[in-house]
Amino acid sequence: MSEQHDIAELVRAVHGRVPMDAAQMLVRETPERIGAVLAELPQIVADRIKAYLPPELRLQASESLAEVIENTVAEVMDPALAVLPQTTTVQEAIAFLRNHETPQQITYLYVTDAEDRLVGLIVIRDLILAEAHQTLRNVMLREPFALTGDMDLADAVKAAIYRHYPVYPVV
């Protein structure tokens, strides 16, 4: 069994217990494994479990947890759900949305050029109001603000704080 699979099993076991019992279960593990498990749990759950760990183990686990926390946008980003070429028509884009597995999770359509570079985005409202024969090139907002995958998370937060978009593309 791989270490990653073993950690995943431990996460499931710990997550299903009350914090005191979860801490008792983790006490038998190394600080590195405890940190890896806590990193996979929701922050509030991890904090509650840490409160029941012995003080020296709590400190060691926190240090290990800090090593697991991601530092760049690429490490925490989710893949874009709706990326279409700029030559796609509005009618085709709407059909794409209707046939998508989770259309309720799509906020924007990301529009790419022939080299798969982000060249624009489309707000769903604008898509609905556009003519069926128009291409996305004619409807999109050009040169959208985007984060880069190698951007430090702190810098990404600073860049996003003045913009109140629900999601941000990463290029």
Phi, psi and omega in degrees: 000134182286157178300318181297318178295319179298317178296318180300319178296318179295321177300313179299317181294317182291319184295335181274004182246161173292154186307319181296317179291323178297317178298318178301322179293320183284337182304333181280353184263166176285156178304325179295317179291322177298314178300318180295320179292313181298327179295335182272348183267156172303143186307317182296323178291315179300318180297319180294320179293316180302326181299336181263356177283150174301146186308315182293324178287324177301315180294313180297319179294321178297320178295318178294322178298319180298329179287336183273333184298136183288151181243346182237162179301318183301330182284342182240356185285155172258151178294148177293137183270339186221090178242121182228151177290153183294346179275354179294140177276162177301317179301316179294322180294319178294320177297321177302313180297316181297328182267356182290146182296323182225066183296334180293345179268359182265122179260317180230154166263129177265131186251131182240160176269188183297336179265015180062029174268142178293123179240349180184175173218160181232126173283137184305321178303316180294325178295316181296325183276349181281162177284142185303327184275347181293149175270161179298330177304325182275347186251336189291157169274122185278153176049060181290154173296136179216149173272163174250150182300327182273003181291135176297141182301320179298319178293323179296319178297316179298318181293326184273342188297330180270350177252137183248049178279147178289331177217159181232133175287152176239126180245000000 
